[in-house]
Amino acid sequence: MNLCIRKDILATLTYFNMFDYPLRKREIFLFLSHHDELHEFEDALGVLLNESMIYKIGEFYSLHNNYSLAERRIKGNEKAVSMLTKAGKAASLIANFPFVTGVAVSGSLSKNFADDAADIDFFIITNANRLWIARTFLHVFKKFTFLLNLQHYFCMNYFIDEAELTIVEKNVYTATEIATLLPLWGNVSFEEFYAANSWTKKFLPNNYMRISSAKDKRRGRAILLIEKLMNNKAGDWIDTFLMKLTAKSWSAKTRKQKINSRGIVMSMDVSKHYSKPNPQNFQQKLLKHYNAHLIDLFDQYEHSSPLTNELL
């Protein structure tokens, strides 16, 4: 029996266990770090079940024999249905702002899960060198959503522009986030984005990235006029000015250790071609936690599994 496949399964369940999210058999296979034959995968899954390293709870698999995890997932999947309908309406609105070329749902909702405190997170692609103008328009609009208590439907956390579509951080976290994006607007933009991030196949060779759900974006006359008026050197200057202004504002928030609604220090990573949460605040901590769990789990498994001991 291939030890590598069993470790792959344990690693995949460990990653999603950090989010208390048990997986279906097909989902485990999609998020394996190696391309394995389906029959070998199913054999390895059976061995891990027999050894009580993993557990089957209804249609889900988990590292823990805890039915409440399955109940939580089922409830979260059901809530996501209505949240995705709202996300579609919000995305349609976002897509009609100047210089926006692609809109996708990200975060937990893109994985078809929403709890009672869920926000709707968006990943947004803009025209090259107009990210900060687009972002400013959208965040001015978001100020008005607070008046109607709709701000949780417009969490525009990650912006990237068409000049540099490749995600800088290349790891299992970013690969998973990219592979699970749910594009709603901008078919062409997301085709280019996925082509620029084909490196994700090194982490998730069985997975595929979804673009079939993305609609073609059509710009209204007013938006075309705004874009035309800013398609010049003055527009370049404005975009750079807004980037520097926003970076200065966020640096002040970070220095003051301001906390967001999720209990994380407010900090943003800024460049001419992207605006995103600082990887040091969540991403790096999660990966460190994940790797520590893997070391402990693999050590436990290698010393307890009869099959593993026969191979050593």
N, C-alpha and C positions, 0 to 999 in steps of 0.2 A: 504494500500500500504506500502510495507516495506521501511522504511526510510533508513535502512542500505544499500540497493541496490542503492538507489538514490545517497547516499553519495559516494558509491563505484564508480559510474559512474563519478560523479563530480571530485573525486580524480584522477581517471585515466586520464580524459581530462585535468586536471590541470597540471599533471606531463608532458604530452606531449606538452601542451601549452607553457611550458618553452623553448621548442625547435621549437615553431611555426609550430607544426606538427599535423594537424587534423587527426582524425582516422575514419576508416570504422567501421560499426557496429560490425563485427566479431572481429576486433582488440580490440575494447573496451572490449568486453567480455573476450578475452584472457588475458587482463592485469588487470582484476578486482582483488581486494585483498581478495575476498571471493568466494567460490563456490556457485553460485546461479543457480536456474532453468532458462532455456532459456526463457520460457514464462513470468516469473516474471521480468527478465531483460528487455525484450522488452516492458512490461507494464510500468516499471519505466522510460525507455527511452522516451516513449510517454508522460508521465506526465511532465518530465523535458522540453520537447519540447513545450508542451502546456503552461507551466509556463514561457517560454522564459529564462530559466536558461542556456539552451544550444541551438545550432542552427544547422540545417542541410543544408549543402552547397553542392549540388550535391549528391554524394555518401558519403560525409564525414560529421563528426560531430565535433563541436568546441564550446568553451566557447564564441567565438566572431563571430558575423555575418559579416564576412569579407571574401569576395570571393577571395581576393588575396592570402589568406592562402592556399586555395584549388589549385589555379593556381601554387603557389610555390611548393606544394607537387607533383603535376602532373609532372611539369618540372624536379624536383629532382628525381622522380621515373624513368623517361625516361633516364636521364643522368646516373643513377646507373646501367642500363643495360650494357652500354659499359664499365663502370668502373669495374664492376664485372668480365667481360671478362679479363681485364688487371690484376685484382686481382688474378684470377685463374692462370695466367702465372707466376706472381710474387711468389705466394704461392708454385707452383711447384718447383721453384728455391730454395726458402727458405728451403723447405722440404728435399732438398738434401745436406744440410750442416751437419757436424758431430754433433751427439747427439740430433738433432731435431727429435721429435717423433710425433708432432702434430702441425698443422697450421690452424688457423681460422681467418676469417675476423671479425673485431670488429668495434665499433664506429657507426657512422651514416650510413655507407655503409652496415653494417650487417642488418640494418633496411630498406634497399632498398631505400636509399636516398643519393644524392650527389649534392652539389651546385658547383658553378664555382671555389671555393677555396678548394674543397674536396681533402683530402689525402686518401691513402689506409692504414688503420690501421690494424695491425695484433696482434693476441693473440697467443703466441707460448708456446708449452709444450716441455720440454727437458727430457733426461734421468736423473735419480736421481743423485744429486751431481755433475752434469756436466753443470749446467745452465750457469755459467760464462764463461766457455770455448766456449760453443755454442754461447752465446751472443757476445763474443769478435770476433769470426770468422765472424759473421753476420754484426757487426758494422764496421769491417775493410772493408768488401765488400761494405757496404753502402757508405763509403768514395769515392769509385770509381763511384757510381751512380751519384754523383754530377757532374762528368765530362760530363755525357750524359744528365744532367738535368732530371734524373729519380728518384731522391730522394723521391719525393712525393708518389711514388708507393711502397715504402719500409719503411713505418713508423712502426717499430717494437717496440711498446710501452710497451707491457706487456709480461713478461716471467714468467713461473712457472715450477717447475720440479716435477717429478713423486714421489718424496719422501714426498711431502706435497701438495696435489692437492686441498685441501679445501681453499676457499677464506676466508680471515680473517674477512673482513668487511661484515656484514650481514645486509643489508638494502634494500629498494626498488630500489635504484640506481644499486647496484651490482647485485641484483636478475634480474633486467631488462637487464643489460648488458650480464649476463650469458645466460639468456633465448633466447637472440637474436643473440648470436654468430652464425657464419656461418662456420662450420668446412669444410675444403677442403682436408686436409691430416691427416691421423692418426686415423682411425676408433676406434681402440682398446684404444688408449690414451684418446680419448674424451668420450668413454663409461665409463672409470674409472673416468674421471674428473666429469662427470655429476652425477655419483653415489656418489662421495665425496661431491657434492654440492646439494644434494637433499633437503637441507634446503630451497632452493628457492621456493618450493611448499607452504611454509607458507606465502609467499608474493604474489605468482602468482599461485594459485591452478588450474586455468584453462589452464595454458600454458604448453607447452611441449618443450623439448630441442632437437635440430636437430642434428642427427649424420648420417643420411642416405646419405648426400651429401659428406661425407668424404671418400676419397680413401685410400686404404691400402698403407702404406709407404714401399717402397723397397729401400734398401741401396746399392749403388754401391760398387765395390771392394775397390776403393781408400778410400771411407768414412769408410768402415769396418776396413781397415788397420789403419787409423788415430785413430779410436775409440779403437782398440785393443792396440795400443801403449800407449794410455792414460788411460787404464783401470787398474790402479795400484796406489800405494801410491804417485808416482810422479804426476799423474793426479789429485789426491786429493789436493796436495799442490798447483799445478798450478791454479786450480779452486778457491781455497780460496784466493790466492794471487791476482788473477784478480778481485775478488769481492771487496777486500780491496782497490785496486788501483782505481777501478771505483767509489766506494763510496767516496773516498777522492777527486776525480776530481769533482764529482757532488756537494759535500759539498761546494767546492770553488765557483762553479757557483751560488749556492743558496746564499752564503754570499755576493757575488757581485751583487745580485738581477738581474741577467741576465734574459731577457724576451725571450720567444719562439715566433714562428710565430703567435700564437693565443693570444698573449698579456698576457700570464701567466708566473709568475716567475718560472724559471727552477729549479725543485726540484724532487728528486727521492727517493722512499722508497726502501731500500735495505735489503735483508737478504740472507742467504745461499740458500734458496729455492724459492725466487721470486725477480723480479725486476719490479717495476711499478711506475707510476706517484704518487707523494705524495698525499694521499687522502685529506689532509688539503687544498690543493691549488684549487681544483675544486669540488671534490665529497662532502665534508662537507659543502662548501658554497652553492652548489646547493640544498642539502637536507634542509638546514636552510631556504633558499628562498622558497622551496616547502612547508614546514610546515607552514611558515608564511602565504602563500597564502591560504592554506587549512583552517586555523583558520578564516581568514577573510571571505572566501567564505561560509563556513559552518554557521558562525554567520549570514551572510546576508540571507542565505537560510532558516534557522530556524525561522527567524523573518518575512520573506516575503511570504513563501509558505502556502497557505490555508490548504493543507493536513497536513503539519507539525504542524500548529497551532492547528488543531483538535486533534492531538495526545498528545500535551503538556498539 
